[in-house]
């Protein structure tokens, strides 16, 4: 727990505004945004709320030295309510630093030479029996004493002695708990499911939350190196009754405890923080961490560890966390480097700096070949793209590195911007064996509409069905078109769609037999860092992948601008012949078409409309459609095509068919001008979604500290959600309903139009969703459509026909959120389970399906609704209602800081808000603390 006080408020005799203070001795006033001692010739003591641990620190910023040498002050730790017991420190203007114990004698005195120059920061730490005084981050005095400790002596604060009218002033104050002891790995193997850790006994007796389980997620990307100085790791954990403590251990070592959320001064984030060290492990040894979560008052404990029976994708990141020891420093993330260049010729390089490869896949193949006897030697290698341009990686069944255990990084050279290096996409599909395409390059000598020419090029016409031209320079750089015809006499290529801006002299490449999206490389643990990525490629990963500070874009660099999915789709590769519909039932279409393999992420065109296919059931000729046609009839003719470029400016993202074992990590990325942003990720942290016409995230486990802007639900026929979670039957992806999901501290930055906030549904064959936490999120776009903008809980998945789910969802908590939209329960029994809570949140209205009994099993407490009378209203306990103009600072101007009825009136469920600012002990309703 961290306590911060700015003193930035109007002059007053009451300290604040950020914390509630007690002043057992003397007095402080607020004067010119600083705390100033008042009473001369005596002690002046002010204390904040007690911390949860004896090991704590307090620091003050001193803006100016007092006028008298007998006037001094500084921070206080381990204070009691009476003001008679505490440790404190001070520096006089003569440069003497002292650590005192009240009510006993001086513990330590030293002279600071030279005397400090204001402004300066004084910090006093108490760790066990050790006391340390620091001046501007450097220790200047220390002492040992164990007399003051225990639950009654944990208030930090500030002290001043004023000998005359010369006051002591403090610009700001901070206090918090010192980090717990480091986690030292033991020697027991915890790899996978070996040596499982027993779950602690159930806590408490029957009542709210008794049968609900704690859940949590690591805020750490796996398989990183832990240096000799240790590595900081964070964990987020929730239970409807709150978390009593979190314990973490490694390889069977000692369990280290954290009892409060704390704020990391480096990142500004709040987590349960720990430090893991390599101990005596040999460099490269696995450090496997597990966590034990304990609820307050009552509930089921949880051990975060791997479960061989658990294949739920969203649970990746809720089990073991595997890192690697590197205490000796013999390992690095730069074990070796191979180079690529956009100006190199494919197949001609050796990967050296002087003779680079053309594409990263050549580097991957070299790693596989060179280290064929021990592929783990590829761990930590880098592939560096040296020049600006488009690079491609292709999947080949003959190429795979499946035994690497650490990240292999693809990145840019120093001096390049991340926009300069783009991993491009050849998102074509055709039948036949997989092979990496042969390729050639050249310069255009003629451009005319959908035809381009190169007078020096000869192409074998036999390859025309699987050929594509990719522009590598000029205004259309990065765009590709399918070659549909080739005249070897005139050297002219006919394209399916013409380039908009190509000109003679622009460079191109021609790829043959290109069948797979770019990033479906069979490299295990690829890390893409500081480069531009085609977002349409990510869904094909079958293992792990980490995207770090990447710009994520669509293939053609544009986003949806039509009112629906396109009426006319450019067909790149027809997968099936035309056929007639023989039966229609909701989103299932039965046809005479039998054969082939499952089709996922394609577009079906029929009666002039386009829809996404979720799966093609080859056993009985049924095709399931992502959303239904409005007026389809028997005997309508349809085709099945690739789901790919609609025209020269748009790329429509696919429905993902991911392996259950897939884990994607997105850290510090920007997804800009795309259809869908983040899908099937274990972590989406500190990312931006901008100009998104589909979903900003779907089926993601941890979505934390992200921003989104211009999410436009009006331009796509697909139902746009800022978040979507659903389970699907075994005939489709066989994906269980997500569990252990945390969506926290995500903020709308404006410009969004009519997306739905969230959709959650499950299928009877995959079970309900449970263990979901939405905390401190601000969805502040205003809905202009009564059917959009909802936070929608649905018992069943409306896109799956006939699921008729009856399983009850449970343990869903919705705390401290701000919405200008509906909070909508689609079916009355969606929460027929237990322990679901809507607390201290703001919304437009709370409604249930009309004509039914309201959801009495949901705890609805301390909320605010600013519209009433729509469908069935249930305000719950101690809730208020009033216009948004009366509760938000300036909603039309984009400020949703609380005023009026939202201001400090409830006990916070978490000690921080959506901006990662500390909440007051009595906090405001909604995502934000008061300004």
QUIFENTA-V844442 format. One record per residue. OMEGA is omega in degrees with one decimal (999 if undefined). NEAR is the number of other ideal C-beta (glycine too) atoms within 12 Angstrom. Layout:
OMEGA;NEAR
OMEGA;NEAR
This chain:
177.8;37
179.2;39
179.3;42
177.4;34
-177.7;41
-173.6;25
-178.6;35
178.9;21
-179.3;23
178.8;14
-173.3;17
172.9;22
-180.0;17
178.1;20
179.2;37
10.1;29
-167.6;26
-177.1;34
172.4;38
-174.2;25
166.2;37
-178.2;27
-175.6;32
-178.7;25
176.9;33
-176.7;31
170.2;28
170.7;40
168.8;31
179.2;30
177.9;25
176.2;18
174.5;23
173.7;32
-174.7;48
178.1;36
-172.2;42
-168.6;28
178.8;25
174.0;22
175.3;18
176.3;19
171.8;36
-173.6;39
175.4;42
-175.2;46
176.0;42
177.4;39
-177.9;31
170.5;30
-175.2;33
-176.3;28
173.7;32
-179.9;32
-172.0;31
176.8;44
171.1;40
178.1;48
178.8;38
173.2;47
-177.0;31
-175.0;40
-176.1;25
177.3;23
175.8;26
-175.6;32
-176.8;17
179.3;23
177.9;19
179.0;22
-176.4;35
178.2;38
-179.3;44
-174.7;46
-178.5;51
171.7;51
176.8;52
177.1;43
174.8;44
-174.6;29
-174.4;22
-175.9;17
-179.6;26
-176.1;19
176.8;29
167.4;45
175.3;48
-178.8;48
-179.6;49
170.0;45
175.5;43
179.2;31
176.0;28
175.4;22
179.1;24
177.7;25
-176.4;38
169.4;33
-177.0;41
167.6;34
176.2;32
21.8;33
-176.4;17
-170.5;17
175.0;14
179.1;20
-176.9;30
177.2;28
176.8;23
179.4;23
177.5;17
-176.8;28
1.1;13
176.5;13
-176.8;20
175.2;32
-178.4;16
-1.8;23
177.6;19
-178.9;30
174.8;30
179.5;48
177.1;40
179.2;50
173.1;34
179.6;44
-173.2;27
178.0;19
-176.2;20
175.5;26
-177.5;41
176.2;36
-178.1;42
175.2;29
-178.3;34
174.9;20
-178.9;15
-179.8;16
179.4;23
179.6;34
176.7;33
-179.5;23
178.5;33
177.3;18
-177.4;27
-174.5;19
-173.3;22
176.5;32
178.5;27
-172.9;15
-178.4;15
-179.0;17
-177.6;32
178.7;37
171.3;41
179.4;50
-176.8;53
-174.7;53
172.4;44
168.2;45
-174.7;33
-175.1;32
-179.6;25
-178.2;18
-178.7;17
-171.9;25
171.8;34
-178.0;48
175.9;35
-178.6;44
179.5;29
-176.9;28
173.9;44
175.8;35
178.6;44
178.1;38
175.3;35
-177.1;34
176.4;33
177.4;33
179.4;24
176.3;28
179.9;40
-177.8;30
170.9;37
-176.6;24
-179.1;19
178.0;20
174.6;20
-178.6;33
178.9;22
-177.2;18
-178.7;19
178.6;18
-178.1;21
178.5;23
-179.4;33
177.6;12
177.8;21
-176.0;22
176.7;13
-174.7;22
171.6;31
-180.0;22
-174.0;12
-179.5;13
-178.7;19
175.6;27
-174.8;34
-178.2;23
175.9;24
-172.3;38
170.7;36
174.7;44
-177.4;44
178.8;46
174.7;48
174.8;45
-173.5;40
172.5;39
-174.9;37
167.6;36
171.8;36
-179.6;37
177.6;37
-175.6;43
-177.1;25
179.0;21
179.3;15
-179.6;29
179.5;30
177.8;29
-179.9;37
179.9;42
175.8;44
-175.7;45
-176.7;46
167.4;45
-177.2;40
177.1;42
-177.3;31
179.9;35
178.3;41
178.2;29
174.4;31
176.7;45
179.8;35
175.6;45
-179.8;36
174.3;43
177.1;36
178.2;25
-176.6;29
176.9;22
-179.6;27
-169.0;32
168.2;28
-174.7;39
-177.3;28
164.7;36
174.0;40
-177.6;40
177.0;32
-176.2;24
-178.3;20
-176.9;10
-175.0;21
-177.5;20
174.5;31
178.6;39
160.0;43
-170.0;44
175.6;40
171.8;39
177.7;27
-179.9;47
-178.3;32
-179.1;36
-178.3;30
-179.0;18
175.6;29
178.7;18
-178.9;26
176.0;27
179.2;30
168.0;33
-176.4;48
-176.0;42
171.3;46
179.0;46
171.8;48
-177.5;34
-177.3;44
178.1;35
171.1;37
173.6;26
-179.6;21
177.8;27
-179.9;37
174.9;31
-178.3;32
168.5;40
175.2;33
-179.7;41
-178.6;34
178.3;29
-175.6;23
179.9;13
-174.4;12
179.4;24
179.9;23
-174.6;36
-176.2;40
177.2;45
173.8;38
-172.1;41
176.9;46
177.9;41
175.9;38
169.1;38
-176.7;42
174.2;38
-179.0;42
178.8;38
175.5;34
-178.2;34
178.6;28
177.1;20
-177.4;15
179.9;18
177.1;32
173.2;23
177.7;26
-178.0;20
178.5;26
-174.8;24
168.8;28
-171.3;40
173.8;35
176.7;43
178.7;36
179.0;38
-179.7;25
178.5;33
-178.9;21
177.1;32
-175.4;19
-174.6;17
175.5;27
177.3;22
177.5;33
179.3;19
-178.9;17
-178.0;11
-171.6;20
169.9;33
173.8;37
-173.5;40
179.9;47
-178.2;49
176.0;41
177.7;36
177.8;43
-179.6;42
177.9;33
177.5;30
-179.3;40
-177.7;32
-176.1;20
-175.9;20
-175.8;23
179.5;16
178.7;11
-174.3;15
177.8;27
176.6;25
175.6;24
179.0;37
173.5;35
177.9;32
178.1;39
170.4;34
-172.6;45
175.6;34
-168.3;45
-171.5;34
177.8;24
178.4;25
-179.8;36
179.6;45
-178.1;48
172.7;45
-176.1;46
179.1;44
174.2;33
-179.5;27
179.8;16
-177.1;17
172.7;29
171.0;25
-172.3;35
-177.2;19
173.8;23
-178.1;31
177.6;30
-173.3;40
169.5;39
-165.9;46
168.9;41
-174.0;46
179.9;40
175.0;37
175.9;27
179.6;12
176.7;14
172.1;22
-178.9;17
176.4;30
-176.1;24
-177.2;26
-175.1;38
172.1;43
-172.7;48
-173.4;42
167.2;44
-170.3;49
176.8;43
178.0;41
173.7;37
179.6;27
176.5;17
-178.4;16
177.9;12
172.2;22
177.9;22
-173.5;31
163.8;32
-178.9;20
176.5;33
-177.3;26
179.5;31
179.2;30
-179.4;25
174.1;35
178.5;24
178.2;23
177.7;30
-179.9;19
-178.3;19
175.1;25
175.7;28
-177.5;42
172.9;32
-171.6;33
-175.9;19
-169.2;13
171.5;28
-178.4;17
174.3;28
-176.8;17
-178.6;18
-178.1;12
-169.7;24
-176.4;25
-178.0;25
179.2;32
178.1;40
176.2;43
-178.9;46
178.5;49
-178.6;39
170.9;37
179.6;27
-176.0;25
-178.3;17
-179.3;31
179.0;29
177.7;42
179.4;42
176.4;41
175.2;40
175.9;38
-177.2;37
178.5;27
-179.0;20
176.6;30
-174.1;22
178.6;18
-179.4;10
-178.1;18
-175.9;21
176.3;27
173.3;40
-174.7;24
177.4;38
175.8;34
-178.3;33
170.7;25
-176.0;34
-169.5;22
-176.8;18
-179.4;38
175.6;22
-178.9;19
177.1;18
-178.0;30
-179.5;29
169.2;40
173.8;43
-179.0;38
-179.2;39
171.8;33
-179.0;31
-169.6;43
-169.2;33
173.5;36
-171.4;38
-167.8;44
174.4;44
170.1;41
-178.3;43
171.1;34
174.5;42
-179.1;32
170.0;39
175.4;46
178.3;39
-170.5;47
170.9;35
179.4;33
177.6;42
-174.8;43
171.3;51
-173.6;45
-179.9;50
-175.1;43
-166.4;42
-174.9;46
-176.0;37
179.5;35
178.8;39
178.7;29
178.3;32
170.9;39
-178.5;47
177.5;42
-171.1;47
-179.3;33
178.2;29
169.4;42
-176.4;35
-176.3;48
172.0;39
-174.1;42
-174.8;45
175.0;38
180.0;33
176.4;27
-173.2;35
176.9;35
178.2;20
179.1;25
-179.6;14
170.0;23
-169.3;33
175.9;31
-178.1;19
-178.4;20
173.4;34
-175.5;34
178.8;29
-179.6;35
-179.2;34
-177.7;29
-178.3;35
173.9;30
176.4;17
179.7;20
177.6;27
175.1;23
179.6;29
179.2;23
179.6;20
176.8;27
179.5;19
-179.9;20
175.1;30
177.2;33
176.1;40
-177.1;28
174.7;37
-177.1;22
179.0;29
175.2;18
-177.5;20
-179.3;23
-180.0;17
178.2;25
178.6;36
179.3;34
177.3;37
178.2;40
175.2;42
-179.8;47
178.3;34
178.6;34
176.6;23
-179.6;21
179.2;26
177.7;35
179.7;37
175.0;41
175.0;41
176.0;39
178.1;37
-177.1;37
-174.4;28
-177.5;20
-175.6;15
176.2;20
178.5;23
174.3;32
176.9;48
-173.4;39
-175.2;44
169.2;42
-164.8;29
170.7;27
-177.6;31
-175.1;16
-179.0;11
-178.8;31
176.0;17
-180.0;18
170.1;17
-179.5;24
179.4;23
171.5;38
173.0;31
-174.5;40
170.2;35
174.4;39
-169.8;44
-172.6;41
177.5;40
175.6;37
-173.4;26
-175.9;27
-173.7;25
173.4;33
-177.8;41
-171.1;45
-174.8;47
165.8;40
-170.7;42
170.5;40
-172.6;34
170.7;36
178.4;24
-177.9;24
-176.9;21
171.7;35
176.6;41
179.3;53
176.6;44
178.1;45
175.0;33
-179.7;27
173.1;41
173.8;35
-169.3;45
178.1;31
-177.3;35
173.6;47
172.6;50
-178.0;45
-170.5;52
-176.3;49
171.8;46
-178.6;45
172.2;48
179.1;46
165.3;43
-171.6;51
176.0;43
-179.4;28
177.4;40
169.5;35
-175.7;48
-177.5;30
-179.9;32
-179.0;48
174.6;42
-177.6;45
176.4;41
170.9;52
177.9;48
177.4;45
180.0;46
-175.4;48
-179.9;46
179.8;50
-167.2;50
174.7;45
179.1;37
175.9;42
173.0;38
-174.8;42
177.0;31
171.7;33
-167.5;48
178.9;33
-176.4;36
-172.5;28
-176.0;29
174.6;38
174.4;30
179.5;37
-176.4;37
176.3;45
169.1;43
173.1;53
-178.0;46
177.3;42
179.6;46
172.1;43
-175.9;39
-176.1;40
-176.4;31
178.9;18
177.5;27
-177.9;37
-178.3;35
-172.0;22
177.1;40
176.3;33
-177.6;43
176.4;49
177.6;39
-177.6;42
177.3;48
176.3;45
-168.5;48
172.5;45
175.9;41
-169.9;44
172.7;38
-178.8;38
174.9;24
175.8;24
-178.5;21
-175.3;41
168.3;27
164.7;30
168.1;48
-177.1;43
179.8;48
169.6;43
178.8;35
177.8;43
179.0;39
-178.0;44
-174.6;36
-178.9;25
-177.4;26
175.0;32
-176.2;30
169.4;40
177.4;44
-177.7;37
176.6;42
175.9;44
170.1;44
-170.5;44
172.5;45
176.9;47
-179.6;45
175.4;44
-167.1;45
172.4;43
-178.3;38
179.2;29
175.0;34
-177.4;17
-175.9;19
179.2;18
-179.0;18
174.7;32
-175.0;38
161.1;39
-164.5;42
170.5;37
-176.9;44
-178.8;38
-178.4;36
178.6;36
-174.0;43
-177.7;27
178.4;35
-173.4;36
169.7;29
-177.6;20
172.1;33
-175.1;17
179.3;32
-178.0;19
-176.1;27
173.4;29
-175.8;41
176.6;33
177.1;40
-177.2;46
-174.8;43
-170.4;46
167.7;44
179.5;43
176.3;44
178.0;49
173.0;47
-174.3;42
-179.6;45
166.4;35
-157.7;46
173.7;38
-172.1;40
178.1;34
-172.4;31
-176.8;27
-179.6;28
177.5;34
175.7;37
176.6;24
-173.2;29
167.4;29
173.6;36
-169.1;40
172.3;39
-170.1;41
170.0;38
-177.8;44
180.0;48
177.5;52
179.2;46
169.3;40
173.5;34
-175.7;39
170.9;33
175.8;31
-176.6;21
172.2;16
-179.0;10
176.9;20
-176.5;16
-171.6;25
-176.0;35
-179.6;19
177.8;27
173.7;37
-179.4;32
-171.5;32
168.0;30
-179.3;34
176.6;41
178.0;46
-177.4;37
164.1;38
-178.0;28
171.8;21
178.2;14
-175.8;23
-178.3;25
-177.3;24
174.8;24
-175.4;32
179.6;28
-173.2;29
173.7;17
178.6;19
179.9;32
178.7;29
178.6;28
-174.9;21
-178.5;20
179.0;33
-178.9;18
-176.5;20
176.3;36
-176.2;37
-179.3;25
-174.1;17
179.2;28
177.7;14
176.4;12
178.7;21
-178.5;21
171.2;42
-172.2;30
169.8;39
173.1;27
-174.9;25
-179.1;28
-170.6;39
-170.4;26
178.9;27
-177.0;26
173.6;33
-177.1;22
174.4;33
174.0;36
-172.4;42
-176.2;37
-179.3;38
-175.4;41
176.2;41
-176.7;29
173.0;31
-179.8;32
173.8;36
174.0;42
-179.9;32
168.5;24
-166.6;19
-179.0;35
173.0;39
175.6;48
-172.2;52
-171.1;44
168.8;38
178.6;39
179.9;31
999;22
